[in-house]
Every structure is written in C-alpha cells, then in structure tokens.
Amino acid sequence: MAWIKVTGSAGTIVHISADQVVRVRQPASGEATHGSKALIDLSNGQTQSTQESVEEIMKLLSQSRG
C-alpha cells in the first residue's frame, strides 16, 4: 500500500493511503478553509483539504504508484 504526505490546511502533515483517494479537486467557493488549494475525496466519505495544489497531489499519487 502506497502513502502520500500532504499538508493540511492548518499546516499539519497528513498521510493518506493512495488506494483510498477517489478524486482530487479544487474547492468550490466557500467549501474549504483558508489556505486550502485542493480537496482530496476519500473512499470512506471523508474529505481532506490541503495546501498543495491539485497538480502537486496528482504528481505525488503518480509517483506513489510507481
């Protein structure tokens, strides 16, 4: 199982299983907290906001899957 490391909107480090990622998207207006550049929707129904951009997260996911 591959993991990626992202920065949450509060500046904390968050590890996410790449297998759990359903989609990566930009937040809609008013949807995310200050400083969030992307949202990661997970298979358990949770959403993680990140300081990384959609492009940065997609690169991390690509690298994690070899």
C-alpha positions as CSV (number, residue, x, y, z in Angstrom):
1,M,0.0,0.0,0.0
2,A,1.4,3.4,-1.0
3,W,1.1,6.5,1.0
4,I,1.4,10.2,0.2
5,K,2.3,13.0,2.5
6,V,0.4,16.3,2.2
7,T,0.0,19.4,4.3
8,G,-3.4,20.0,5.8
9,S,-5.0,23.5,5.8
10,A,-3.9,24.1,9.4
11,G,-0.2,23.3,8.5
12,T,-0.2,19.8,9.9
13,I,1.3,16.8,8.0
14,V,-1.3,14.3,6.8
15,H,-0.5,10.8,5.5
16,I,-3.1,9.4,3.0
17,S,-3.3,6.0,1.5
18,A,-3.1,6.4,-2.3
19,D,-5.6,3.5,-2.6
20,Q,-8.2,5.5,-0.7
21,V,-8.2,8.5,-3.0
22,V,-11.4,8.8,-5.0
23,R,-10.8,12.2,-6.5
24,V,-8.7,15.3,-6.2
25,R,-10.3,18.6,-6.9
26,Q,-10.2,22.4,-6.4
27,P,-12.5,23.6,-3.6
28,A,-15.7,25.4,-4.6
29,S,-16.3,28.9,-3.3
30,G,-16.8,28.7,0.5
31,E,-16.1,25.0,0.6
32,A,-12.6,24.9,2.1
33,T,-10.8,26.6,4.9
34,H,-8.3,29.4,4.4
35,G,-5.2,28.4,2.6
36,S,-6.6,25.3,1.0
37,K,-5.7,24.8,-2.6
38,A,-7.2,21.3,-3.1
39,L,-9.5,18.8,-1.7
40,I,-8.9,15.0,-1.6
41,D,-12.1,12.9,-1.5
42,L,-11.5,9.6,0.1
43,S,-13.4,6.2,-0.2
44,N,-14.6,6.4,3.4
45,G,-16.6,9.5,2.6
46,Q,-14.1,12.0,4.3
47,T,-12.5,14.9,2.5
48,Q,-9.0,16.3,3.3
49,S,-8.2,19.9,2.5
50,T,-4.5,20.5,1.5
51,Q,-2.1,23.4,1.0
52,E,-0.8,21.5,-2.1
53,S,-2.4,22.2,-5.5
54,V,-4.3,19.6,-7.5
55,E,-1.3,19.3,-9.8
56,E,1.1,18.6,-6.9
57,I,-1.2,16.0,-5.4
58,M,-1.6,14.3,-8.8
59,K,2.2,14.1,-9.1
60,L,2.5,12.6,-5.6
61,L,-0.1,10.0,-6.5
62,S,1.6,9.2,-9.8
63,Q,4.9,8.8,-8.0
64,S,3.4,6.6,-5.3
65,R,2.0,4.1,-7.8
66,G,5.4,3.7,-9.4
